[in-house]
Amino acid sequence: MTYSYSFRVTTVRLFGLARLLTIWRASVYKLVFLELLIYCLLYATGSCVYRFALSQTQKKLFEKVVVYCGTLENVLPLTFVLGFYVSVVVQRWWSQFMNIPWPDRMMAYISALIPGLDEATVTLRRTLIRYLLLSEVLLLMAVSAPIRKRFPDVESLVQQGLMTNQEYELYNDDKVPHISSKYWLPTHWCAILLGRARREKKIKDNFSLIVLLNELSTYKSCLGTVFSFDWISLPLVYTQVATISVYGFFINTLLSRQYLNHTSVRAEFGPEVSAKYAIDLYVPIDTLLQLFFYLGWLKDRVEASGVCQPLLFSHGSWPLKIAVTREQVAEQMLNPFGEDDDDFECNFIVDRNLKVGLYAVDGALRREPTLQRDVWWQSGDPRLSYTEASEKFAMADGWFGSAANIAVPSIAPTDSTASRINLLPGIPEVTPLAGAVDGDNDEEDGEDNDEDNDEEETGSRVGRRLSLLSRSLSHGREASAADFEAATSAAEAGRRLPPLLHELKKPA
């Protein structure tokens, strides 16, 4: 089933990825070798016919067909079609995996919110977990071929203990709707049990009940999502367009990539066309590489033997009538619940959830650890030691952010009305305009002409203007007539001027 090579690529090393090319299981070679073999046989047949079986007149006609087919190679947007198709399929494939339900959150809530070691409480917790697993198995029986082979009918669930005889009778009750798979029924039994437990005070308060019901709803939603992926397939037109594009391209290359007589083609079509036939390649390496890549991109498995497909549904009784068919070509990512090398390990998921779930709500509660002081109780600097093999991975100083060590010069305080002042060497200064100091800029002409605005200007505002004027002059700006008038009017009004403005002279 699923082939994992994560350990092989844990560390970058020489030819690390190249070593993956030697793996056969789940490899691209396993997917395309039959098509590759068939293509080589057809190509060799066409080449032999051209070289040995055709007359000169027939060769001329064959050459015209080959050259014409060569002009069609760029008509199909093969890369665009395959890129779009594969991106949709991969996204769908990953979404299916992310929606496989796991009972871990629910079993943690059950253990915490339904305490007690009496037989009734323990039975309640174990039954809740068993119902969750039963609903998952019923779902996988409907969508997964390996699970269907393991549990061919509901009676097998009774035999293996996932369902009691009474539950089997309730499951097959004629009053239960048979319009679809009944995987949802055990989750409904869970909700009923939770409500009963609240009434019997096994669940302490309504908030705990809401938490459990919300998690149960999330679990049930995952079941419904997986079932919907199996029901609503990727639109058939996408698969058809991608398949026709790829196979049509390679059918065309059976002719367009044939070797032709260089002299004959040069005389008939000119040197530009004949240049590609200068070398007689008995094996079209570039074409085989294209076939290898494009088919490997498109295909996901060569053969799925014994894939279960429900063809006829019986609405009166279980089990559903199942017809076992044999498919030559299928796409693994479109339905990853099959039997191929990279399909999901559904049997492992079922076994794992059964063991972990029942232990978490029963065995783990009977053997919980006692509270003890940790070894760092008296230490203000807790540390974990490194082995010799892992010591090189230790971070001595930790991580404080990429901008934490940038050296920034101290910034002198300035008033909020000041313009930007050069604080770093080498950066040109941006000094305030004279109009910004004395109020004569273009935007304030209308306001300065109004005498009321002069009366509203407070002493603090005049002081800030004088301070800004002094600072701008200290940075080398030459004083203007407006600067001189502003300083003079302030002095006449009794304002205390900065020393630099006392020495200000009227410009010529």
C-alpha positions in Angstrom: 0.0 0.0 0.0 1.4 3.4 0.9 5.1 3.6 0.2 7.0 6.1 2.4 10.5 7.3 1.5 10.8 10.1 4.0 13.8 8.6 5.8 15.7 8.4 2.5 15.5 12.2 2.1 16.0 13.4 5.7 19.4 14.9 4.8 20.6 16.5 1.6 23.5 14.4 0.2 25.2 13.7 -3.0 22.8 11.9 -5.4 20.3 11.7 -2.6 17.2 12.1 -4.9 18.9 10.1 -7.6 18.9 7.1 -5.3 15.1 7.2 -5.3 15.2 6.3 -9.0 16.2 2.8 -8.2 12.9 2.0 -6.3 10.4 -0.1 -8.3 7.4 -0.1 -5.9 5.1 2.9 -6.5 7.5 4.1 -9.1 6.8 5.8 -12.4 8.4 2.9 -14.2 5.7 0.6 -12.9 3.0 2.9 -14.2 4.2 3.4 -17.8 6.3 0.5 -18.8 3.5 -1.3 -20.7 2.6 1.8 -22.6 6.3 2.5 -23.3 6.7 -1.1 -24.6 3.7 -0.8 -26.9 4.8 2.6 -28.2 8.3 1.2 -29.0 6.8 -1.7 -30.9 4.4 0.6 -32.9 7.2 3.0 -33.7 9.6 0.3 -34.8 6.9 -1.2 -37.0 6.3 2.2 -38.8 10.0 2.7 -39.2 10.5 -0.7 -40.8 7.6 -0.2 -43.1 9.0 3.1 -44.3 12.6 1.8 -44.8 11.9 -1.6 -46.3 8.3 -2.1 -47.5 7.3 1.1 -49.4 8.0 2.0 -53.0 9.5 5.4 -53.9 6.1 6.9 -54.6 4.7 5.6 -51.4 7.7 6.9 -49.5 7.0 10.4 -51.0 3.5 10.2 -49.7 4.6 8.9 -46.3 7.1 11.8 -46.0 4.4 14.3 -46.7 2.2 12.8 -44.0 5.1 12.8 -41.5 6.0 16.4 -42.1 2.3 17.4 -41.8 2.0 15.6 -38.5 5.1 17.4 -37.3 3.2 20.7 -37.8 0.5 19.5 -35.4 2.6 18.9 -32.4 2.3 22.4 -31.0 -1.4 22.6 -31.6 -2.3 20.8 -28.3 -1.5 22.8 -25.1 -0.4 19.7 -23.4 1.5 21.2 -20.6 -1.3 23.6 -19.7 -4.0 20.8 -19.8 -1.9 18.4 -17.7 -0.9 21.1 -15.2 -4.5 22.2 -14.6 -5.7 18.6 -14.3 -3.0 17.4 -12.0 -3.3 20.4 -9.7 -7.0 19.7 -9.3 -6.5 16.0 -8.7 -3.7 16.5 -6.1 -5.7 19.0 -4.2 -8.7 16.6 -4.2 -6.4 13.7 -3.1 -5.0 15.6 -0.2 -8.4 16.8 0.9 -9.6 13.2 1.1 -6.8 12.3 3.3 -7.3 15.3 5.6 -10.9 14.3 6.1 -10.3 10.8 7.2 -11.9 10.7 10.7 -9.6 10.0 13.6 -11.2 9.5 17.1 -8.3 10.9 19.1 -10.0 14.2 20.0 -13.2 12.5 20.9 -11.6 9.9 23.1 -9.7 12.6 25.0 -13.0 14.5 25.6 -14.8 11.3 26.6 -12.0 10.4 29.1 -12.0 13.8 30.7 -15.8 14.6 30.7 -17.2 11.2 31.5 -15.2 10.1 34.6 -15.7 7.0 36.7 -14.5 3.4 36.8 -17.7 1.7 37.6 -18.9 -0.9 35.1 -21.7 1.2 33.7 -19.5 4.3 33.1 -16.7 2.2 31.5 -19.2 0.4 29.3 -20.6 3.8 28.2 -17.1 5.1 27.2 -16.2 1.9 25.4 -19.5 1.8 23.6 -19.1 5.4 22.4 -15.7 4.6 20.9 -17.0 1.4 19.4 -19.8 3.3 17.7 -17.3 5.8 16.3 -15.2 3.0 14.8 -18.3 1.2 13.6 -19.4 4.3 11.6 -15.9 4.6 10.1 -15.8 0.9 9.0 -19.3 1.2 7.5 -18.2 4.2 5.5 -14.9 2.5 4.3 -16.9 -0.6 3.3 -18.7 1.6 0.9 -15.7 3.4 -0.6 -12.6 1.2 0.0 -12.0 -2.1 -1.8 -9.5 -3.5 0.8 -12.0 -2.9 3.6 -14.9 -4.4 1.6 -12.8 -7.5 1.1 -12.0 -7.6 4.8 -15.7 -7.0 5.8 -17.8 -8.3 2.9 -21.1 -7.7 4.7 -22.6 -6.4 8.0 -22.8 -9.9 9.4 -19.0 -10.0 9.4 -19.0 -7.0 11.7 -21.2 -8.9 14.1 -18.9 -11.9 14.0 -15.8 -9.7 14.7 -17.5 -7.8 17.6 -17.9 -4.3 16.1 -21.7 -4.7 16.3 -24.0 -6.6 18.6 -27.0 -8.7 17.5 -29.4 -6.1 18.8 -27.6 -3.3 16.9 -27.6 -5.5 13.8 -31.4 -5.8 14.0 -31.8 -2.0 14.5 -29.4 -1.4 11.6 -31.5 -3.6 9.3 -34.8 -2.3 10.5 -37.2 -1.5 7.6 -38.0 1.8 9.1 -34.4 3.0 8.6 -34.0 4.8 5.3 -32.2 2.7 2.7 -31.6 5.5 0.1 -27.9 5.6 0.9 -25.2 4.0 3.0 -26.1 4.0 6.7 -22.7 4.8 8.1 -24.3 7.7 9.9 -26.5 5.6 12.2 -23.9 4.7 14.8 -23.0 8.3 15.2 -26.7 9.0 15.9 -26.6 6.3 18.6 -23.6 8.1 20.1 -25.6 11.3 20.4 -28.5 9.4 22.1 -26.0 7.8 24.6 -24.5 11.2 25.4 -27.9 12.7 26.1 -28.8 9.8 28.3 -25.5 10.2 30.2 -26.3 13.8 30.9 -29.7 12.9 32.3 -28.1 10.3 34.5 -25.5 12.8 35.7 -22.6 10.9 34.2 -21.8 14.1 32.3 -21.6 16.8 34.9 -22.9 19.9 33.1 -24.5 21.0 29.8 -21.2 22.7 28.7 -19.5 19.3 28.8 -22.3 17.8 26.8 -22.1 20.6 24.2 -18.3 20.0 23.8 -18.9 16.3 23.2 -21.7 16.9 20.7 -19.6 19.4 18.8 -16.7 17.0 18.5 -19.1 14.2 17.4 -20.5 16.6 14.8 -17.0 17.3 13.5 -16.3 13.5 13.3 -19.6 12.9 11.4 -18.8 15.8 9.0 -15.5 14.1 8.1 -17.4 10.9 7.4 -19.8 12.7 5.1 -17.0 14.5 3.3 -15.2 11.3 2.5 -18.4 9.7 1.3 -19.2 12.8 -0.8 -15.7 12.6 -2.5 -16.6 9.0 -3.5 -20.0 10.0 -4.7 -19.2 13.2 -6.6 -16.3 12.4 -8.8 -14.1 14.9 -10.6 -16.1 16.0 -13.7 -15.5 13.4 -16.4 -14.7 16.1 -19.0 -11.5 16.9 -17.1 -10.2 13.4 -17.2 -11.3 12.9 -20.8 -9.6 16.1 -22.0 -6.4 15.2 -20.3 -6.4 11.6 -21.5 -7.3 12.5 -25.1 -4.6 15.2 -25.1 -1.8 12.9 -23.9 -2.7 9.8 -26.0 -3.5 12.0 -29.0 -0.1 13.6 -28.8 1.7 10.3 -28.7 -0.4 8.8 -31.5 0.6 11.8 -33.6 4.3 11.3 -32.7 4.2 7.8 -34.0 4.3 9.5 -37.4 5.8 12.9 -36.8 8.9 11.6 -35.1 9.7 9.0 -37.7 13.1 9.3 -39.4 13.0 10.3 -43.1 15.5 10.2 -45.8 17.5 13.4 -45.4 18.2 13.9 -49.2 14.7 13.2 -50.2 13.2 15.6 -47.7 15.7 18.3 -48.5 14.7 18.2 -52.2 11.0 18.2 -51.4 10.7 20.6 -48.5 14.0 22.5 -48.3 16.9 22.6 -45.8 14.9 23.9 -42.8 12.7 20.9 -42.7 15.4 18.4 -43.5 17.7 19.6 -40.8 16.0 17.5 -38.1 16.6 14.3 -40.2 20.3 14.8 -40.5 21.0 12.1 -38.0 19.3 8.7 -38.2 18.1 7.9 -34.6 16.9 4.4 -34.6 15.6 4.9 -31.1 13.8 8.3 -30.6 15.2 9.1 -27.1 13.6 12.5 -26.8 10.1 11.1 -27.7 10.4 8.3 -25.2 11.4 10.8 -22.5 8.3 12.8 -23.3 6.1 9.8 -23.2 7.7 8.8 -19.9 7.1 12.2 -18.3 3.6 12.9 -19.7 2.2 9.5 -19.1 3.8 9.4 -15.6 2.1 12.7 -14.9 -1.2 11.5 -16.1 -1.4 8.0 -14.9 -1.4 6.8 -11.3 -1.6 3.1 -11.6 -1.5 0.4 -14.3 -4.0 -2.1 -13.1 -6.4 -2.4 -10.2 -7.4 -6.0 -9.8 -10.6 -6.8 -8.0 -11.8 -3.3 -7.5 -15.2 -3.4 -6.0 -17.8 -1.2 -7.7 -21.4 -1.1 -6.5 -23.5 -1.6 -9.6 -26.9 -2.6 -8.1 -28.3 -1.3 -4.9 -30.9 -3.3 -3.0 -33.2 -1.1 -1.0 -34.9 -3.8 0.9 -32.1 -5.6 2.6 -28.4 -5.6 3.3 -25.9 -6.3 1.8 -25.7 -4.2 -1.3 -25.2 -6.2 -4.5 -21.5 -5.8 -5.4 -20.0 -6.6 -8.7 -16.3 -7.2 -8.9 -14.8 -5.8 -12.0 -11.2 -5.5 -13.4 -10.0 -2.2 -14.6 -7.1 -1.8 -16.9 -6.3 1.8 -16.3 -7.4 4.0 -13.3 -6.1 7.0 -11.6 -5.0 6.5 -8.1 -5.3 10.0 -6.9 -8.9 10.2 -8.1 -9.8 7.3 -5.7 -7.0 6.7 -3.2 -9.1 4.0 -1.3 -8.0 1.2 -3.6 -5.2 -1.4 -3.5 -2.3 0.3 -5.2 1.1 1.1 -3.9 0.2 4.7 -2.9 -3.4 4.2 -1.8 -4.4 5.0 1.8 -3.8 2.3 4.4 -7.4 2.0 5.5 -6.9 -1.4 7.3 -4.1 0.1 9.4 -6.4 3.1 10.3 -9.2 0.7 11.4 -6.8 -1.4 13.5 -5.1 1.5 15.1 -8.3 3.4 16.0 -9.7 0.3 17.6 -6.7 -0.4 19.9 -5.9 3.2 20.7 -9.5 4.2 21.3 -10.5 1.5 23.7 -7.3 1.8 25.6 -7.7 5.5 26.0 -11.2 5.4 27.5 -10.5 2.3 29.7 -7.0 1.0 30.3 -5.4 4.5 30.4 -7.9 5.6 33.1 -7.1 2.6 35.3 -3.4 3.1 35.2 -2.9 6.9 35.2 0.4 8.2 36.6 0.6 9.8 40.0 1.7 13.5 40.4 5.3 13.9 41.2 7.8 16.8 41.3 9.7 17.2 38.1 13.5 17.0 38.1 13.8 20.8 37.5 11.7 21.7 40.6 14.6 23.6 42.3 16.2 24.7 39.0 15.6 28.1 37.6 17.2 27.1 34.3 15.7 23.8 33.1 17.7 22.1 30.3 17.7 18.9 28.4 20.9 17.2 27.5 22.1 16.4 24.0 23.7 13.2 22.7 27.0 13.3 20.8 25.1 12.8 17.6 22.6 15.6 18.2 24.9 18.2 19.9 25.7 19.9 16.6 22.0 20.8 16.2 21.8 22.8 19.4 21.1 26.5 19.3 23.2 28.2 21.9 21.6 31.7 21.8 18.1 30.9 20.7 16.2 33.0 18.1 15.1 36.5 18.7 14.0 37.6 15.2 15.8 38.5 12.0 15.7 42.3 12.8 16.7 42.0 16.4 20.4 42.8 15.9 20.1 45.8 13.5 22.2 48.7 14.8 20.1 51.8 14.9 21.7 55.2 15.9 20.2 57.2 18.7 17.5 59.6 17.6 17.3 63.1 19.3 13.7 64.0 20.4 12.0 66.5 18.0 8.6 68.1 17.8 5.8 66.5 15.8 5.7 69.3 13.3 9.3 69.0 12.2 10.1 67.6 8.8 12.5 64.7 8.2 16.0 65.6 9.3 19.1 63.8 8.2 20.2 61.4 11.0 22.3 59.0 9.0 25.6 59.9 7.3 25.6 59.8 3.5 21.8 60.4 3.2 20.8 63.7 1.7 19.0 66.1 4.0 15.3 67.0 3.5 14.8 70.5 5.0 11.6 72.2 5.5 10.4 74.8 3.0 10.3 78.4 3.9 6.6 78.3 3.4 6.3 75.6 6.1 8.0 78.0 8.5 6.3 81.3 7.8 3.0 80.0 6.4 3.6 81.3 2.9 3.3 78.0 1.0 0.8 77.7 -1.9 -1.7 75.6 0.1 -1.9 78.1 2.9 -2.1 81.3 0.8 -5.8 81.7 1.3 -5.5 81.1 5.0 -2.5 83.5 5.5 -4.4 86.3 3.8 -7.1 86.0 6.4 -6.4 88.1 9.4 -8.4 85.8 11.7 -5.9 83.0 11.2 -3.0 85.3 12.4 -4.9 86.0 15.6 -5.5 82.3 16.3 -1.9 81.4 16.1 -0.7 80.7 19.6 2.6 81.5 21.2 3.6 77.8 21.3 3.1 77.5 17.5 5.3 80.5 16.9 7.9 79.0 19.1 7.9 75.7 17.2 8.3 77.6 13.9 11.3 79.5 15.2 12.8 76.3 16.5 12.3 74.5 13.2 13.7 77.5 11.3 16.8 77.5 13.5 17.3 73.7 13.0 17.0 73.9 9.3 19.5 76.8 9.1 21.9 74.8 11.2 22.0 72.1 8.6 23.4 74.5 6.0 20.3 76.0 4.3 20.6 79.6 3.3 18.2 82.0 4.8 15.5 83.5 2.6 13.8 86.8 2.9 10.8 85.1 4.3 13.0 83.6 7.1 14.4 87.0 7.9 10.9 88.6 8.1 9.7 85.7 10.3 12.6 86.2 12.8 12.2 90.0 12.7 8.4 89.9 13.4 9.0 87.5 16.2 11.6 89.7 17.8 9.4 92.8 17.5 6.6 90.8 19.2 8.9 90.1 22.2 9.7 86.5 21.4 12.9 85.0 22.6 14.9 84.0 19.5 17.4 81.1 19.3 21.1 82.3 19.1 21.4 81.4 15.4 18.5 83.7 14.5 20.0 86.7 16.3 22.9 86.6 13.8 20.5 86.3 10.8 21.1 89.0 8.2 18.6 90.1 5.6 19.5 88.6 2.2 20.6 90.9 -0.6 
